[in-house]
Amino acid sequence: MNYSDGYLSETLPLYGPPALLVPPEVELAIAQENESSGLDDEDLLRRSRRWTHTLFSEMRLGQWVFRPRTSGMASWGLSTALNNPFERCAIGLMDPEHEAPGFGLVLTSQLPIDRPFELVGDAFFPRLEQTFPVGLGSARTELHALAHPVGATTACWARSRKTALWGVLTAGHAVRHVGRGGAVAMSLGQQGQLGRARYPPIDAAFVLTTPPSGPTSPLPVAPLPCPAAGFRVWVESQKTSQQRRVIRTMDTLGVVRTGAFPVLSFLDLPCVPGDSGALVSDLNRQGLGLYLGSMNTSQVSGGVVGLVQNLEQAVHVLKVDPFI
């Protein structure tokens, strides 16, 4: 997806949501940020953040109505996606070239469907007096790692909260064929041991290794809520640090401390196979997530986004503390 501030500005409501309806955690996070984050248009990105998490808040409170555009859509996954939208819904930008133009709700069906991404309805928020488009696609995900971390990327050091043993944090699908306690081949020739993995559904794993030989310090985890559409992030890929833009994200205010379903963010461009597990951080180098792979919801060549597992959720379910 070719992100631009101009596209985000065109598709967002002109003004921010009513102040009384913005979750206080959002305003607190904005107030605690540095005076300048280095982003191209800070006012625009704050407006994006406020709208994203206010919409999630209104949905949690039941203050929204779904208005379908056509009938007969349940047969290709809409009813499943709407059954619990927090497990299937991201809010942010749609790809105008491969999906549809607009800022709205994107539902992902896990059922195989033979139709491309489609606008299936509108979400009306009466207290906000705003309507947003709702799109639905079937996810086709390519996880960017081989069976072992020897073909993946380590995000950071980690230490078990229970045993104080050291290891590394990486993507769960990188060790999907290894049972707990099993040997994990590492890139420098040594072997690690799988301490804990939660894949599926949480794509994260803790691999026990030799403790770090040098000094470490706690990796700061970015305060919730996570960035919304328009935020620049770093992906610490195997070859080099790469900048990406967040285009949409799932709800982070009320659901990250769960292992029932993943909380994900989506990037404008994917990285490459072997980068699974790479640390994704904000411009202040605070941890946001683990890079996982690419996903196509439009079934159109080129309509591919990057996929990120929320870091706060990962360390919660793995019961570890991250270090750098």
Secondary structure as the mmCIF struct_conf table of DSSP 4:
data_model
#
loop_
_struct_conf.conf_type_id
_struct_conf.id
_struct_conf.beg_label_comp_id
_struct_conf.beg_label_asym_id
_struct_conf.beg_label_seq_id
_struct_conf.end_label_comp_id
_struct_conf.end_label_asym_id
_struct_conf.end_label_seq_id
HELX_RH_AL_P HELX_RH_AL_P1 ASP A 5 THR A 11
BEND BEND1 LEU A 12 LEU A 12
BEND BEND2 LEU A 14 TYR A 15
HELX_LH_PP_P HELX_LH_PP_P1 GLY A 16 PRO A 18
HELX_RH_3T_P HELX_RH_3T_P1 ALA A 19 LEU A 21
BEND BEND3 VAL A 22 VAL A 22
HELX_RH_AL_P HELX_RH_AL_P2 PRO A 24 GLN A 32
BEND BEND4 GLU A 33 GLU A 33
BEND BEND5 GLU A 35 GLU A 35
BEND BEND6 ASP A 40 ASP A 40
HELX_RH_AL_P HELX_RH_AL_P3 GLU A 42 ARG A 60
TURN_TY1_P TURN_TY1_P1 LEU A 61 GLY A 62
STRN STRN1 VAL A 65 PRO A 68
BEND BEND7 ARG A 69 SER A 71
HELX_RH_3T_P HELX_RH_3T_P2 MET A 73 TRP A 76
TURN_TY1_P TURN_TY1_P2 GLY A 77 GLY A 77
HELX_RH_AL_P HELX_RH_AL_P4 LEU A 78 ASN A 83
BEND BEND8 ASN A 84 ASN A 84
HELX_RH_3T_P HELX_RH_3T_P3 PRO A 85 GLU A 87
TURN_TY1_P TURN_TY1_P3 ARG A 88 ARG A 88
STRN STRN2 CYS A 89 LEU A 93
TURN_TY1_P TURN_TY1_P4 PRO A 96 GLU A 99
BEND BEND9 PRO A 101 GLY A 102
STRN STRN3 PHE A 103 SER A 109
BEND BEND10 LEU A 111 LEU A 111
BEND BEND11 ASP A 114 ARG A 115
STRN STRN4 GLU A 118 PHE A 125
TURN_TY1_P TURN_TY1_P5 PRO A 126 GLU A 129
STRN STRN5 GLN A 130 SER A 138
STRN STRN6 ARG A 140 LEU A 143
BEND BEND12 ALA A 147 HIS A 148
HELX_RH_3T_P HELX_RH_3T_P4 PRO A 149 GLY A 151
BEND BEND13 ALA A 152 ALA A 152
STRN STRN7 CYS A 156 SER A 160
TURN_TY1_P TURN_TY1_P6 ARG A 161 THR A 163
STRN STRN8 TRP A 166 THR A 170
HELX_RH_3T_P HELX_RH_3T_P5 GLY A 172 VAL A 175
TURN_TY1_P TURN_TY1_P7 ARG A 176 HIS A 177
TURN_TY1_P TURN_TY1_P8 ARG A 180 GLY A 181
STRN STRN9 ALA A 183 ALA A 185
TURN_TY1_P TURN_TY1_P9 SER A 187 LEU A 188
BEND BEND14 GLY A 189 GLY A 189
STRN STRN10 GLN A 191 ALA A 197
TURN_TY1_P TURN_TY1_P10 TYR A 199 PRO A 201
BEND BEND15 ILE A 202 ILE A 202
STRN STRN11 ALA A 205 LEU A 208
HELX_LH_PP_P HELX_LH_PP_P2 THR A 210 PRO A 212
BEND BEND16 SER A 213 GLY A 214
STRN STRN12 PRO A 218 PRO A 218
HELX_LH_PP_P HELX_LH_PP_P3 LEU A 219 PRO A 220
STRN STRN13 VAL A 221 VAL A 221
HELX_LH_PP_P HELX_LH_PP_P4 ALA A 222 PRO A 223
BEND BEND17 LEU A 224 PRO A 225
HELX_LH_PP_P HELX_LH_PP_P5 CYS A 226 PRO A 227
TURN_TY1_P TURN_TY1_P11 ALA A 229 GLY A 230
STRN STRN14 ARG A 232 GLU A 236
BEND BEND18 GLN A 238 THR A 240
STRN STRN15 SER A 241 THR A 249
BEND BEND19 LEU A 253 ARG A 257
BEND BEND20 GLY A 259 PHE A 261
STRN STRN16 LEU A 264 LEU A 267
BEND BEND21 ASP A 268 LEU A 269
TURN_TY1_P TURN_TY1_P12 PRO A 273 GLY A 274
TURN_TY1_P TURN_TY1_P13 SER A 276 GLY A 277
STRN STRN17 LEU A 279 SER A 281
TURN_TY1_P TURN_TY1_P14 LEU A 283 ASN A 284
STRN STRN18 GLY A 287 ASN A 296
BEND BEND22 THR A 297 SER A 298
BEND BEND23 VAL A 300 VAL A 300
TURN_TY1_P TURN_TY1_P15 SER A 301 GLY A 302
STRN STRN19 VAL A 305 ASN A 310
HELX_RH_AL_P HELX_RH_AL_P5 LEU A 311 LEU A 318
TURN_TY1_P TURN_TY1_P16 LYS A 319 LYS A 319
STRN STRN20 VAL A 320 PHE A 323
#
